[in-house]
Amino acid sequence: MKTIYLLFDSLNRSALSFYGGEIETPNFERLAKKSTTFDNHFIGSMPCMPARRDMHTGRLNFFHRSWGPLEPFDDSFIIDLKKNGIYTHLTSDHNHYFEDGGATYHNRYNTYDFIRGQESDAWVAMVKPPIEKFKEQYHEKQFGAERAPMRVQGMINETTFKTEKDFPIYKCVDAALDFLARNGQEDGWFLQLECFDPHEPFSAPRKYRLEGDSEYMGADYTWPQYRKASDDNEKEIQEIRANYAALIRFCDEQLGRLLDYLDLHNLWEDTAIILTTDHGFMLGEQDWWGKLRMPWFNEIANIPLLIYDPQSPNSWGQRIKALTQTTDISSTILDLYNIPSCEHSTGSSILPLIRNNEISSIREVAVYGVFGGSINATDGRYTYFLYPDDSIDIQQFEYTLMPMHSTSMFEVRELKNAELIRGFNFTKGSPVLKIPALKDAKRPPMQGGGFADTETRIYDLSNDPNQRVPLRDENIENYFNALISRELKEHEAPLEFFTIFGLDEFR
């Protein structure tokens, strides 16, 4: 068995034509015709690295931890693949893997490539960047005070993108093709091709912009802040969406290069392909840009998933409405190689939905969220956003042996009240640090302040698929509160979680 695991960051399913999007994505469609398309696939822990920890371990981690590395006690499907003789390789331009809060992931693979230059990757050294020139080239809103240094580094990196082949995603696909050229005809490997695009900044070669995409005439506007879209005028909104669309087309073209190689070298017969993302992105819907700060609308939470299973030709081109989630990915990949799920996984393999017509469901609910924010859930019919009562001032804690934020270690002031406590079943007998989560710590949502629009909501997706009119229904709330509480218990969530979210009666 061979597997290619394709990850695109911030890939909004509404941007893809086979999901009904308006952007033409012929190569995504080309893969979809060979694959099973999942209509109700949802995120787990948010954002980037928490999502990847879910993928590796097969369990939600946002009940215990914000952004952080793999822990010493964590399971990982990559480790299990290696233990069973499967060669694993990571090709990625995702710079978060090489920051403080992600640096234990890439080392789990047998080998890896790191393509430099995306976003704030500390790559091109420039002691005195041409700030005034940048202010002429880029929209003034891209110079937010809080995130200015990382944005300027992104601008510096982009000075090296002279041709299409200079863009990191192009180099990333080149590296994957090199792996296939060396190893494609061998058996027993796993290739993770992980592209940072279409994550912001939405920078792509000009040829991927279409005539009429935008009437905007100002400086480059490729990097929205996580705030209300109404802070921008209509033409600015058009421009950001046009730049995202261009980047999607660029991603589609690079996917096509990979598919062409599979065609040319007859790799479809014994190579499984899984394509998904970590989360979506708000592009002005519900008056929001970005992710994290706002309620967890489906533009963020309901994400694309394609699975090409060479052993199931009857599944090619079909669509499945069964509920699936990010935590199911590790079990699915291991199942392709007939390897059991990770020891403490709470996910399930998706393969039975593809291979067995008699199986129509693998989970009743998907629970998702970010540390410090709401707990959210869906059963496929309803979505539920549960926020704590703002009047309740209860301290949350981080449970970890790896006190790292995304781009820094925990500060000493955060560690002063840390205590070493007995761990959980999933920590395998290891104690953990219990660290008070300070409200001003360097963890999401970071951009633009704290969480916003924090009211508990229910949406009926059958009658209100765009989530425009929230419901209040005590019976539905109790139904989801019971489901969420069950998930909290299964994941050994700390008791304070139940109190914070008004779930003490369900302990």
Summary of the structure (lengths in Angstrom):
residues: 507
radius of gyration: 21.9
end to end distance: 43.5
largest distance: 63.8
contacts: 1695
relative contact order: 0.17
helix: 35%
strand: 18%
